[in-house]
Amino acid sequence: MPESTLWSSNVTAERELVGRMRAGDQRAFDTFFNAYAKRLAGFAARRCALDASALEDVVQQTMINAVKNLATFRGDSTLFTWLCQICRNLLADARRKQARQPVIESLDLAAANRATALPVQLIDYRDPLDISSADSQRSDIRRVVNSLPPRYVRVLELKYGDELSLEEMALSLGLSESAAQSLLARARRAFAECWAAHEDESHGDSGIRDDMSAS
């Protein structure tokens, strides 16, 4: 089946689901929650250091807000991409609320929480490089990713941050699936090359420091 036909069929299915929910079809609501709630929880968990209860509240509120605003869904993106945007806004609100609360945790624990809340998740998925997921490397990886061209950063975020399928990435980027796959492959190669250069530079600096210490 041609890519354009696959796009059209899935977009049509999502629009039909939204239409059924707007008409009050309970089965449609069940389908919606069963299809997206767990996936959305994973998306939110990778982007915050909230406890389980607060995280559940964010996910539930995301789904509720989505249901309340079904009329605004136009099908320009996938339902999951639309939900992710709602969730991002709620996570930002939760972080601001958390920041206003008195700090009672240790500085070491706070630093650990910040480290695990970094948005770039390339390490966690062992792709495109099989790199250790030590927190000490996360800031380096974020800097390397952010040094890439914006279109590469975007496609890597969609793939490894939002966990979108190839079809969903293509729709979000306004590309065909083959073009999106090609862009992702180029982004992976660019990251691998930049990371290798970063590693070489780091090892070179370490060697210089060792030589200075020895002297």
Z-matrix of the N, CA and C atoms (Angstrom, degrees):
N
C 1 1.463
C 2 1.527 1 109.77
N 3 1.331 2 119.11 1 132.47
C 4 1.468 3 121.36 2 -179.54
C 5 1.523 4 111.40 3 -58.82
N 6 1.375 5 116.23 4 150.67
C 7 1.461 6 120.63 5 179.92
C 8 1.513 7 112.12 6 -56.69
N 9 1.337 8 116.12 7 -42.94
C 10 1.458 9 119.62 8 -177.22
C 11 1.525 10 111.39 9 -61.48
N 12 1.351 11 116.31 10 -33.22
C 13 1.459 12 120.40 11 178.62
C 14 1.517 13 110.68 12 -70.11
N 15 1.370 14 116.12 13 -39.68
C 16 1.458 15 119.88 14 177.21
C 17 1.526 16 110.74 15 -62.79
N 18 1.328 17 116.80 16 -45.70
C 19 1.462 18 120.50 17 177.03
C 20 1.516 19 110.23 18 -54.82
N 21 1.337 20 113.78 19 -51.75
C 22 1.458 21 119.70 20 -174.02
C 23 1.518 22 111.29 21 -60.52
N 24 1.342 23 117.03 22 -42.64
C 25 1.455 24 120.33 23 -177.63
C 26 1.521 25 111.82 24 -65.69
N 27 1.359 26 117.26 25 -42.58
C 28 1.465 27 120.20 26 -178.88
C 29 1.521 28 111.95 27 -71.35
N 30 1.329 29 117.17 28 -40.32
C 31 1.456 30 120.18 29 176.97
C 32 1.521 31 109.85 30 -62.97
N 33 1.324 32 116.08 31 -41.17
C 34 1.460 33 120.00 32 178.46
C 35 1.518 34 110.82 33 -63.20
N 36 1.350 35 117.42 34 -40.61
C 37 1.459 36 121.41 35 179.21
C 38 1.527 37 111.04 36 -62.13
N 39 1.332 38 116.59 37 -41.24
C 40 1.468 39 119.52 38 179.39
C 41 1.520 40 111.15 39 -67.59
N 42 1.304 41 116.91 40 -40.42
C 43 1.469 42 119.96 41 177.68
C 44 1.523 43 110.74 42 -64.05
N 45 1.323 44 116.00 43 -38.02
C 46 1.465 45 119.09 44 177.65
C 47 1.523 46 110.88 45 -65.70
N 48 1.347 47 116.51 46 -39.55
C 49 1.458 48 120.45 47 177.73
C 50 1.521 49 110.56 48 -62.19
N 51 1.329 50 115.96 49 -44.91
C 52 1.468 51 120.22 50 178.38
C 53 1.525 52 110.30 51 -61.96
N 54 1.320 53 116.26 52 -42.06
C 55 1.456 54 120.02 53 179.01
C 56 1.509 55 112.17 54 -61.91
N 57 1.319 56 116.87 55 -40.23
C 58 1.465 57 120.64 56 178.40
C 59 1.527 58 111.18 57 -66.05
N 60 1.338 59 116.90 58 -39.45
C 61 1.468 60 119.55 59 177.67
C 62 1.521 61 110.61 60 -65.21
N 63 1.304 62 116.77 61 -41.78
C 64 1.467 63 119.93 62 178.71
C 65 1.526 64 111.52 63 -63.18
N 66 1.334 65 115.59 64 -25.71
C 67 1.461 66 120.05 65 178.36
C 68 1.527 67 111.91 66 -86.82
N 69 1.338 68 117.18 67 -2.02
C 70 1.459 69 120.76 68 176.04
C 71 1.512 70 114.49 69 89.32
N 72 1.329 71 117.96 70 19.17
C 73 1.457 72 121.69 71 -179.36
C 74 1.531 73 109.95 72 -74.32
N 75 1.341 74 117.57 73 112.12
C 76 1.460 75 121.16 74 -176.58
C 77 1.521 76 112.20 75 -63.52
N 78 1.326 77 117.61 76 -36.40
C 79 1.457 78 119.88 77 178.63
C 80 1.532 79 111.13 78 -62.50
N 81 1.314 80 115.82 79 -35.31
C 82 1.459 81 119.89 80 178.63
C 83 1.526 82 110.50 81 -65.31
N 84 1.341 83 116.78 82 -40.25
C 85 1.467 84 120.26 83 177.32
C 86 1.524 85 110.32 84 -63.65
N 87 1.329 86 116.85 85 -41.87
C 88 1.466 87 120.41 86 178.84
C 89 1.532 88 110.47 87 -62.01
N 90 1.324 89 115.94 88 -44.10
C 91 1.467 90 120.48 89 178.18
C 92 1.519 91 110.88 90 -60.33
N 93 1.322 92 115.94 91 -43.40
C 94 1.462 93 122.08 92 -179.29
C 95 1.527 94 110.81 93 -60.36
N 96 1.329 95 117.21 94 -50.88
C 97 1.459 96 120.49 95 -177.25
C 98 1.528 97 111.25 96 -67.98
N 99 1.320 98 117.61 97 -41.25
C 100 1.462 99 120.28 98 -179.86
C 101 1.524 100 111.83 99 -65.35
N 102 1.322 101 116.69 100 -33.61
C 103 1.467 102 120.79 101 -176.45
C 104 1.515 103 113.04 102 -79.09
N 105 1.335 104 117.73 103 -30.68
C 106 1.469 105 119.13 104 -168.98
C 107 1.524 106 116.17 105 -119.60
N 108 1.329 107 119.42 106 -22.98
C 109 1.467 108 120.05 107 -173.08
C 110 1.525 109 112.54 108 -61.90
N 111 1.341 110 117.27 109 -48.31
C 112 1.471 111 120.01 110 -178.01
C 113 1.521 112 110.99 111 -65.75
N 114 1.309 113 116.06 112 -42.44
C 115 1.468 114 120.31 113 179.57
C 116 1.518 115 110.76 114 -63.77
N 117 1.327 116 116.70 115 -39.72
C 118 1.458 117 121.18 116 179.22
C 119 1.529 118 110.84 117 -66.81
N 120 1.328 119 117.16 118 -35.95
C 121 1.465 120 120.67 119 178.03
C 122 1.523 121 110.50 120 -61.87
N 123 1.335 122 116.69 121 -40.10
C 124 1.455 123 119.92 122 176.84
C 125 1.513 124 111.85 123 -64.71
N 126 1.325 125 116.33 124 -40.91
C 127 1.465 126 121.33 125 177.66
C 128 1.529 127 110.39 126 -59.51
N 129 1.339 128 116.26 127 -46.79
C 130 1.470 129 120.73 128 -177.18
C 131 1.525 130 111.54 129 -68.71
N 132 1.333 131 116.65 130 -39.21
C 133 1.469 132 120.17 131 -176.58
C 134 1.520 133 112.06 132 -62.40
N 135 1.334 134 117.17 133 -32.24
C 136 1.460 135 120.37 134 -179.03
C 137 1.518 136 112.54 135 -77.64
N 138 1.320 137 117.19 136 -7.31
C 139 1.455 138 120.14 137 -174.66
C 140 1.523 139 113.86 138 -116.57
N 141 1.293 140 117.42 139 9.26
C 142 1.468 141 118.11 140 -178.88
C 143 1.515 142 110.31 141 -153.70
N 144 1.327 143 115.17 142 167.69
C 145 1.457 144 121.54 143 176.85
C 146 1.522 145 109.52 144 -114.41
N 147 1.323 146 117.02 145 27.69
C 148 1.462 147 121.29 146 179.77
C 149 1.521 148 110.05 147 -70.85
N 150 1.348 149 116.00 148 153.50
C 151 1.453 150 118.18 149 175.50
C 152 1.525 151 110.03 150 -73.84
N 153 1.330 152 116.27 151 172.46
C 154 1.464 153 121.01 152 -173.19
C 155 1.520 154 112.17 153 -59.92
N 156 1.315 155 116.20 154 -39.09
C 157 1.459 156 120.18 155 -178.68
C 158 1.530 157 111.67 156 -66.78
N 159 1.320 158 116.15 157 -45.44
C 160 1.464 159 120.33 158 179.74
C 161 1.529 160 110.70 159 -66.38
N 162 1.328 161 115.55 160 -37.39
C 163 1.466 162 119.64 161 178.57
C 164 1.520 163 110.95 162 -64.34
N 165 1.321 164 116.38 163 -42.16
C 166 1.464 165 120.56 164 178.03
C 167 1.522 166 110.79 165 -61.95
N 168 1.339 167 115.90 166 -38.95
C 169 1.470 168 119.82 167 178.16
C 170 1.523 169 111.21 168 -61.92
N 171 1.335 170 116.10 169 -41.91
C 172 1.469 171 120.24 170 179.96
C 173 1.522 172 110.73 171 -62.96
N 174 1.330 173 116.51 172 -44.60
C 175 1.462 174 120.43 173 -179.14
C 176 1.529 175 110.63 174 -64.41
N 177 1.320 176 116.46 175 -45.39
C 178 1.464 177 119.96 176 179.91
C 179 1.523 178 111.22 177 -62.59
N 180 1.338 179 116.12 178 -41.83
C 181 1.456 180 119.16 179 -179.80
C 182 1.523 181 111.09 180 -67.73
N 183 1.321 182 116.49 181 -33.66
C 184 1.465 183 120.11 182 176.17
C 185 1.523 184 110.44 183 -61.22
N 186 1.324 185 116.39 184 -47.19
C 187 1.456 186 120.69 185 -179.66
C 188 1.526 187 111.24 186 -64.91
N 189 1.324 188 116.22 187 -39.90
C 190 1.468 189 120.28 188 178.87
C 191 1.524 190 110.85 189 -64.73
N 192 1.344 191 115.79 190 -45.93
C 193 1.467 192 119.30 191 179.29
C 194 1.523 193 111.09 192 -61.88
N 195 1.333 194 115.60 193 -37.42
C 196 1.460 195 119.41 194 179.29
C 197 1.523 196 110.49 195 -63.69
N 198 1.315 197 116.51 196 -44.94
C 199 1.473 198 120.78 197 179.93
C 200 1.530 199 110.35 198 -62.72
N 201 1.325 200 116.27 199 -40.43
C 202 1.464 201 119.92 200 -179.97
C 203 1.522 202 112.62 201 -66.27
N 204 1.342 203 115.09 202 -25.72
C 205 1.469 204 119.60 203 -174.31
C 206 1.529 205 112.48 204 -115.50
N 207 1.312 206 116.94 205 28.73
C 208 1.456 207 120.68 206 -179.83
C 209 1.524 208 112.65 207 -56.65
N 210 1.321 209 115.75 208 -30.21
C 211 1.468 210 119.29 209 -177.91
C 212 1.523 211 111.87 210 -65.45
N 213 1.341 212 117.11 211 -19.36
C 214 1.465 213 120.03 212 -178.31
C 215 1.530 214 112.31 213 -88.04
N 216 1.333 215 116.95 214 -9.45
C 217 1.458 216 119.56 215 179.43
C 218 1.517 217 109.33 216 -78.75
N 219 1.334 218 115.87 217 116.91
C 220 1.468 219 120.95 218 -175.30
C 221 1.526 220 113.12 219 -104.47
N 222 1.333 221 116.57 220 -7.20
C 223 1.456 222 118.23 221 -178.57
C 224 1.509 223 113.88 222 83.98
N 225 1.347 224 118.24 223 10.72
C 226 1.465 225 120.96 224 177.38
C 227 1.524 226 111.22 225 -71.46
N 228 1.325 227 116.51 226 -22.37
C 229 1.457 228 122.81 227 175.01
C 230 1.524 229 106.82 228 -132.26
N 231 1.338 230 116.06 229 174.21
C 232 1.457 231 118.46 230 176.36
C 233 1.525 232 109.37 231 -73.37
N 234 1.321 233 115.45 232 162.35
C 235 1.466 234 119.74 233 177.60
C 236 1.523 235 111.00 234 -59.84
N 237 1.340 236 116.65 235 -39.61
C 238 1.452 237 118.83 236 -178.30
C 239 1.521 238 111.74 237 -66.47
N 240 1.313 239 117.57 238 -40.94
C 241 1.463 240 120.71 239 177.11
C 242 1.524 241 110.32 240 -60.86
N 243 1.311 242 116.67 241 -41.27
C 244 1.463 243 121.96 242 177.79
C 245 1.526 244 110.40 243 -63.20
N 246 1.326 245 117.11 244 -43.09
C 247 1.463 246 121.11 245 178.18
C 248 1.530 247 110.97 246 -64.10
N 249 1.315 248 116.40 247 -39.07
C 250 1.468 249 119.96 248 179.65
C 251 1.531 250 111.58 249 -60.93
N 252 1.311 251 116.83 250 -38.42
C 253 1.462 252 119.82 251 179.36
C 254 1.523 253 110.77 252 -66.20
N 255 1.327 254 116.84 253 -41.80
C 256 1.469 255 120.56 254 176.30
C 257 1.521 256 109.62 255 -61.78
N 258 1.325 257 115.85 256 -43.07
C 259 1.458 258 121.06 257 -178.52
C 260 1.529 259 111.05 258 -64.49
N 261 1.330 260 117.24 259 -40.93
C 262 1.470 261 120.21 260 178.26
C 263 1.527 262 110.81 261 -57.49
N 264 1.311 263 116.69 262 -43.63
C 265 1.463 264 120.43 263 -179.66
C 266 1.527 265 111.11 264 -63.00
N 267 1.330 266 116.74 265 -41.97
C 268 1.460 267 120.25 266 179.54
C 269 1.527 268 111.39 267 -68.73
N 270 1.328 269 117.32 268 -36.67
C 271 1.459 270 120.02 269 176.98
C 272 1.525 271 110.95 270 -64.47
N 273 1.323 272 116.24 271 -38.79
C 274 1.468 273 120.01 272 177.48
C 275 1.525 274 109.84 273 -62.70
N 276 1.328 275 116.70 274 -42.12
C 277 1.471 276 120.55 275 177.33
C 278 1.529 277 110.53 276 -62.60
N 279 1.347 278 116.64 277 -41.90
C 280 1.460 279 120.78 278 -178.96
C 281 1.525 280 110.84 279 -64.75
N 282 1.340 281 115.92 280 -38.95
C 283 1.467 282 118.87 281 178.68
C 284 1.524 283 111.21 282 -65.80
N 285 1.326 284 116.03 283 -41.82
C 286 1.468 285 119.00 284 178.53
C 287 1.526 286 110.71 285 -63.02
N 288 1.318 287 116.59 286 -40.83
C 289 1.461 288 120.64 287 178.78
C 290 1.521 289 110.55 288 -64.61
N 291 1.329 290 116.16 289 -41.90
C 292 1.459 291 120.97 290 179.36
C 293 1.520 292 111.24 291 -65.18
N 294 1.336 293 116.46 292 -35.99
C 295 1.462 294 120.75 293 -179.12
C 296 1.524 295 112.06 294 -66.96
N 297 1.336 296 116.36 295 -26.97
C 298 1.470 297 120.36 296 -179.54
C 299 1.520 298 112.49 297 -81.64
N 300 1.331 299 116.96 298 -12.26
C 301 1.455 300 120.33 299 -178.88
C 302 1.522 301 110.23 300 -81.34
N 303 1.343 302 117.64 301 151.92
C 304 1.472 303 120.42 302 178.64
C 305 1.517 304 110.86 303 -58.95
N 306 1.330 305 115.73 304 139.87
C 307 1.456 306 121.07 305 179.46
C 308 1.524 307 109.23 306 -84.62
N 309 1.340 308 115.97 307 118.92
C 310 1.467 309 119.82 308 -178.25
C 311 1.527 310 111.36 309 -121.17
N 312 1.323 311 117.13 310 -7.10
C 313 1.457 312 119.12 311 179.83
C 314 1.518 313 110.46 312 -87.95
N 315 1.306 314 115.75 313 163.19
C 316 1.465 315 120.08 314 179.55
C 317 1.514 316 109.63 315 -71.85
N 318 1.333 317 115.21 316 159.31
C 319 1.460 318 119.62 317 178.34
C 320 1.525 319 111.11 318 -63.76
N 321 1.339 320 116.88 319 -35.81
C 322 1.463 321 119.89 320 179.28
C 323 1.521 322 111.19 321 -63.87
N 324 1.337 323 117.36 322 -41.57
C 325 1.457 324 121.16 323 -179.86
C 326 1.518 325 110.43 324 -68.28
N 327 1.335 326 117.05 325 -38.93
C 328 1.461 327 120.42 326 178.88
C 329 1.521 328 110.60 327 -63.12
N 330 1.326 329 116.06 328 -41.54
C 331 1.462 330 119.14 329 179.04
C 332 1.519 331 110.98 330 -64.35
N 333 1.321 332 116.58 331 -38.36
C 334 1.467 333 120.18 332 178.75
C 335 1.512 334 110.96 333 -64.95
N 336 1.326 335 116.77 334 -41.11
C 337 1.460 336 120.68 335 179.06
C 338 1.513 337 111.48 336 -63.12
N 339 1.326 338 116.24 337 -42.06
C 340 1.460 339 119.23 338 179.23
C 341 1.522 340 110.69 339 -63.38
N 342 1.316 341 115.92 340 -39.09
C 343 1.457 342 119.67 341 -178.77
C 344 1.520 343 111.63 342 -63.25
N 345 1.349 344 116.50 343 -41.53
C 346 1.462 345 119.40 344 -178.03
C 347 1.511 346 111.99 345 -76.36
N 348 1.323 347 118.30 346 -10.85
C 349 1.460 348 120.55 347 -178.74
C 350 1.518 349 112.87 348 -94.84
N 351 1.329 350 118.35 349 5.30
C 352 1.453 351 120.19 350 -179.47
C 353 1.516 352 110.55 351 -62.12
N 354 1.336 353 117.62 352 140.80
C 355 1.462 354 119.93 353 -173.04
C 356 1.509 355 115.67 354 -75.65
N 357 1.315 356 118.13 355 -25.45
C 358 1.456 357 119.66 356 -176.58
C 359 1.520 358 109.53 357 -82.73
N 360 1.333 359 117.08 358 121.81
C 361 1.450 360 121.44 359 -171.30
C 362 1.527 361 112.86 360 -114.80
N 363 1.302 362 118.55 361 23.20
C 364 1.460 363 119.77 362 -177.13
C 365 1.524 364 111.72 363 -59.01
N 366 1.320 365 116.96 364 -37.83
C 367 1.463 366 119.54 365 -177.25
C 368 1.515 367 110.38 366 -64.66
N 369 1.322 368 116.41 367 -45.66
C 370 1.447 369 120.55 368 -172.71
C 371 1.516 370 112.78 369 -59.70
N 372 1.318 371 117.02 370 -26.45
C 373 1.446 372 120.24 371 -177.96
C 374 1.521 373 112.82 372 -100.27
N 375 1.338 374 117.75 373 4.85
C 376 1.452 375 122.44 374 178.38
C 377 1.521 376 112.36 375 53.68
N 378 1.301 377 116.60 376 33.58
C 379 1.465 378 119.01 377 -178.03
C 380 1.510 379 107.17 378 -154.23
N 381 1.354 380 119.92 379 134.91
C 382 1.456 381 127.26 380 9.63
C 383 1.514 382 114.53 381 -82.63
N 384 1.312 383 118.67 382 -5.99
C 385 1.457 384 119.80 383 179.26
C 386 1.520 385 109.59 384 -121.71
N 387 1.309 386 116.35 385 145.94
C 388 1.460 387 120.59 386 176.80
C 389 1.523 388 107.82 387 -87.76
N 390 1.338 389 114.50 388 80.10
C 391 1.461 390 121.38 389 -174.01
C 392 1.523 391 109.11 390 -106.49
N 393 1.299 392 116.32 391 148.18
C 394 1.451 393 120.00 392 175.71
C 395 1.515 394 110.18 393 -60.30
N 396 1.349 395 115.37 394 143.28
C 397 1.464 396 119.40 395 -177.91
C 398 1.522 397 111.89 396 -92.43
N 399 1.312 398 117.96 397 22.49
C 400 1.455 399 120.72 398 178.52
C 401 1.523 400 110.08 399 -59.23
N 402 1.329 401 115.39 400 138.50
C 403 1.457 402 119.91 401 -177.95
C 404 1.522 403 111.93 402 -58.74
N 405 1.330 404 117.05 403 -28.79
C 406 1.459 405 120.24 404 -177.82
C 407 1.518 406 112.01 405 -63.56
N 408 1.337 407 118.00 406 -20.20
C 409 1.456 408 120.57 407 -178.70
C 410 1.522 409 112.65 408 -94.90
N 411 1.314 410 118.12 409 -12.08
C 412 1.454 411 120.21 410 -173.37
C 413 1.523 412 112.40 411 -62.36
N 414 1.319 413 116.82 412 -43.39
C 415 1.459 414 118.93 413 -179.08
C 416 1.527 415 110.56 414 -65.64
N 417 1.340 416 117.01 415 -35.75
C 418 1.462 417 120.27 416 177.05
C 419 1.521 418 110.63 417 -64.10
N 420 1.312 419 116.48 418 -43.42
C 421 1.466 420 119.96 419 -179.57
C 422 1.523 421 110.63 420 -65.36
N 423 1.315 422 116.05 421 -40.16
C 424 1.466 423 118.53 422 178.77
C 425 1.519 424 110.57 423 -62.07
N 426 1.339 425 117.15 424 -41.11
C 427 1.466 426 119.79 425 179.51
C 428 1.523 427 110.87 426 -64.78
N 429 1.332 428 116.46 427 -40.93
C 430 1.466 429 119.51 428 179.78
C 431 1.523 430 110.41 429 -64.52
N 432 1.319 431 117.16 430 -45.86
C 433 1.476 432 120.48 431 179.33
C 434 1.521 433 110.23 432 -60.84
N 435 1.323 434 116.59 433 -44.84
C 436 1.462 435 120.16 434 -177.54
C 437 1.527 436 112.94 435 -68.08
N 438 1.328 437 116.42 436 -15.49
C 439 1.467 438 119.40 437 177.50
C 440 1.525 439 112.22 438 -82.93
N 441 1.327 440 117.04 439 -9.40
C 442 1.463 441 121.38 440 -179.44
C 443 1.524 442 110.39 441 -78.25
N 444 1.324 443 117.23 442 162.41
C 445 1.469 444 120.05 443 175.24
C 446 1.538 445 110.33 444 -57.11
N 447 1.333 446 117.41 445 145.95
C 448 1.473 447 121.04 446 -176.60
C 449 1.522 448 113.90 447 -51.98
N 450 1.347 449 117.46 448 -37.74
C 451 1.471 450 118.66 449 -177.76
C 452 1.525 451 110.73 450 -67.08
N 453 1.328 452 117.44 451 -30.25
C 454 1.459 453 120.64 452 177.35
C 455 1.527 454 110.63 453 -73.65
N 456 1.327 455 115.87 454 -42.20
C 457 1.464 456 120.16 455 177.77
C 458 1.527 457 109.86 456 -59.01
N 459 1.319 458 115.59 457 -42.76
C 460 1.464 459 120.66 458 -177.93
C 461 1.526 460 111.80 459 -62.86
N 462 1.320 461 117.37 460 -47.12
C 463 1.461 462 119.54 461 -176.07
C 464 1.532 463 110.97 462 -70.21
N 465 1.335 464 117.74 463 -34.15
C 466 1.459 465 120.35 464 176.35
C 467 1.523 466 111.06 465 -67.18
N 468 1.314 467 117.33 466 -38.95
C 469 1.463 468 120.90 467 177.69
C 470 1.526 469 110.81 468 -64.73
N 471 1.323 470 116.36 469 -42.77
C 472 1.464 471 119.74 470 178.99
C 473 1.533 472 111.12 471 -62.51
N 474 1.340 473 116.05 472 -40.00
C 475 1.460 474 120.89 473 -177.26
C 476 1.512 475 112.35 474 -74.75
N 477 1.342 476 116.94 475 -53.43
C 478 1.458 477 120.62 476 -170.91
C 479 1.527 478 113.32 477 -98.83
N 480 1.316 479 117.29 478 -20.38
C 481 1.458 480 119.78 479 176.75
C 482 1.515 481 111.92 480 -91.60
N 483 1.336 482 115.83 481 -53.38
C 484 1.465 483 120.12 482 -178.10
C 485 1.520 484 112.84 483 -87.38
N 486 1.333 485 116.93 484 -11.42
C 487 1.465 486 121.81 485 -179.84
C 488 1.525 487 112.23 486 56.87
N 489 1.313 488 116.70 487 39.27
C 490 1.455 489 120.02 488 178.95
C 491 1.528 490 110.30 489 -76.89
N 492 1.313 491 114.87 490 150.21
C 493 1.459 492 120.04 491 173.56
C 494 1.521 493 108.81 492 -73.38
N 495 1.313 494 116.35 493 168.95
C 496 1.454 495 120.02 494 178.57
C 497 1.526 496 110.32 495 -59.45
N 498 1.300 497 116.68 496 -42.23
C 499 1.464 498 120.55 497 179.21
C 500 1.529 499 111.14 498 -61.32
N 501 1.337 500 116.38 499 -43.65
C 502 1.461 501 120.63 500 -179.43
C 503 1.527 502 111.07 501 -67.00
N 504 1.323 503 116.43 502 -39.82
C 505 1.464 504 119.45 503 177.13
C 506 1.523 505 110.62 504 -61.77
N 507 1.311 506 115.98 505 -44.34
C 508 1.460 507 120.28 506 -178.98
C 509 1.521 508 110.66 507 -60.54
N 510 1.320 509 116.26 508 -43.81
C 511 1.461 510 120.08 509 -179.60
C 512 1.521 511 110.86 510 -64.80
N 513 1.336 512 116.08 511 -42.06
C 514 1.460 513 120.32 512 -179.78
C 515 1.522 514 112.07 513 -65.47
N 516 1.330 515 116.72 514 -35.61
C 517 1.466 516 121.66 515 -178.07
C 518 1.523 517 112.94 516 -87.68
N 519 1.329 518 116.81 517 -10.99
C 520 1.461 519 119.89 518 -177.38
C 521 1.514 520 112.48 519 72.68
N 522 1.355 521 116.04 520 32.83
C 523 1.455 522 121.58 521 -178.65
C 524 1.520 523 110.28 522 -121.29
N 525 1.325 524 116.08 523 165.86
C 526 1.453 525 119.35 524 169.66
C 527 1.525 526 107.81 525 -73.77
N 528 1.315 527 117.67 526 163.85
C 529 1.455 528 120.36 527 -179.77
C 530 1.526 529 111.21 528 -63.32
N 531 1.319 530 117.08 529 -38.94
C 532 1.464 531 119.61 530 179.94
C 533 1.528 532 110.85 531 -65.95
N 534 1.342 533 116.68 532 -37.59
C 535 1.464 534 119.99 533 178.67
C 536 1.531 535 110.74 534 -69.38
N 537 1.331 536 116.54 535 -38.95
C 538 1.464 537 120.30 536 178.43
C 539 1.520 538 110.71 537 -65.94
N 540 1.335 539 116.69 538 -40.09
C 541 1.458 540 120.89 539 178.69
C 542 1.527 541 110.82 540 -64.81
N 543 1.327 542 116.26 541 -39.52
C 544 1.458 543 120.84 542 178.38
C 545 1.525 544 110.45 543 -65.87
N 546 1.335 545 117.08 544 -41.48
C 547 1.462 546 121.43 545 178.61
C 548 1.518 547 110.66 546 -63.03
N 549 1.332 548 116.85 547 -42.74
C 550 1.455 549 120.83 548 178.87
C 551 1.521 550 110.95 549 -62.50
N 552 1.324 551 116.47 550 -41.61
C 553 1.470 552 119.95 551 179.34
C 554 1.528 553 110.83 552 -62.99
N 555 1.335 554 116.84 553 -41.29
C 556 1.467 555 120.05 554 178.74
C 557 1.523 556 110.71 555 -66.62
N 558 1.325 557 116.41 556 -37.98
C 559 1.463 558 120.41 557 179.45
C 560 1.529 559 110.42 558 -65.37
N 561 1.332 560 116.18 559 -41.15
C 562 1.463 561 119.81 560 177.44
C 563 1.527 562 111.12 561 -61.44
N 564 1.327 563 116.20 562 -45.44
C 565 1.462 564 119.68 563 179.83
C 566 1.518 565 111.36 564 -62.87
N 567 1.344 566 115.74 565 -41.73
C 568 1.463 567 119.87 566 179.80
C 569 1.524 568 110.80 567 -63.25
N 570 1.328 569 115.73 568 -41.68
C 571 1.464 570 119.13 569 178.05
C 572 1.526 571 110.32 570 -63.69
N 573 1.342 572 116.62 571 -45.27
C 574 1.462 573 120.52 572 -178.92
C 575 1.524 574 110.75 573 -59.28
N 576 1.326 575 116.81 574 -42.83
C 577 1.460 576 120.77 575 -179.95
C 578 1.528 577 111.43 576 -65.97
N 579 1.324 578 116.00 577 -44.61
C 580 1.470 579 119.92 578 179.97
C 581 1.525 580 111.17 579 -66.43
N 582 1.339 581 115.54 580 -37.70
C 583 1.463 582 118.22 581 179.00
C 584 1.522 583 111.06 582 -67.22
N 585 1.331 584 117.05 583 -40.53
C 586 1.464 585 120.69 584 178.02
C 587 1.528 586 110.50 585 -61.20
N 588 1.347 587 116.12 586 -41.51
C 589 1.465 588 120.16 587 178.24
C 590 1.524 589 110.51 588 -64.68
N 591 1.329 590 115.77 589 -39.14
C 592 1.463 591 120.32 590 178.18
C 593 1.526 592 110.78 591 -63.71
N 594 1.338 593 115.78 592 -43.12
C 595 1.465 594 120.46 593 179.05
C 596 1.518 595 110.99 594 -62.82
N 597 1.347 596 116.47 595 -43.54
C 598 1.464 597 120.29 596 178.90
C 599 1.526 598 110.92 597 -61.14
N 600 1.338 599 115.19 598 -42.72
C 601 1.466 600 119.68 599 179.61
C 602 1.517 601 111.36 600 -64.82
N 603 1.343 602 115.85 601 -41.23
C 604 1.468 603 120.01 602 179.97
C 605 1.514 604 110.76 603 -64.32
N 606 1.345 605 116.31 604 -42.97
C 607 1.466 606 119.39 605 179.54
C 608 1.521 607 110.83 606 -66.96
N 609 1.336 608 116.08 607 -34.68
C 610 1.455 609 119.50 608 178.01
C 611 1.510 610 111.73 609 -65.53
N 612 1.339 611 115.98 610 -42.99
C 613 1.465 612 120.38 611 177.27
C 614 1.517 613 110.78 612 -62.67
N 615 1.334 614 116.32 613 -39.54
C 616 1.461 615 120.64 614 -179.92
C 617 1.515 616 110.09 615 -64.17
N 618 1.354 617 116.63 616 -39.62
C 619 1.454 618 119.91 617 179.20
C 620 1.506 619 112.43 618 -64.70
N 621 1.333 620 115.32 619 -39.02
C 622 1.465 621 120.14 620 178.52
C 623 1.520 622 110.10 621 -64.61
N 624 1.336 623 116.58 622 -42.19
C 625 1.466 624 119.84 623 179.62
C 626 1.528 625 110.39 624 -64.39
N 627 1.366 626 116.21 625 -39.37
C 628 1.451 627 119.30 626 179.66
C 629 1.528 628 110.60 627 -64.63
N 630 1.341 629 116.38 628 -41.83
C 631 1.453 630 120.24 629 179.40
C 632 1.519 631 110.86 630 -62.93
N 633 1.336 632 115.58 631 -41.07
C 634 1.471 633 118.85 632 179.81
C 635 1.524 634 110.33 633 -66.13
N 636 1.342 635 116.45 634 -38.24
C 637 1.465 636 119.41 635 179.38
C 638 1.516 637 111.14 636 -65.98
N 639 1.339 638 115.44 637 -39.12
C 640 1.459 639 120.09 638 -178.42
C 641 1.523 640 111.67 639 -66.84
N 642 1.344 641 115.49 640 -35.59
C 643 1.453 642 119.21 641 -179.51
C 644 1.513 643 111.32 642 -75.86
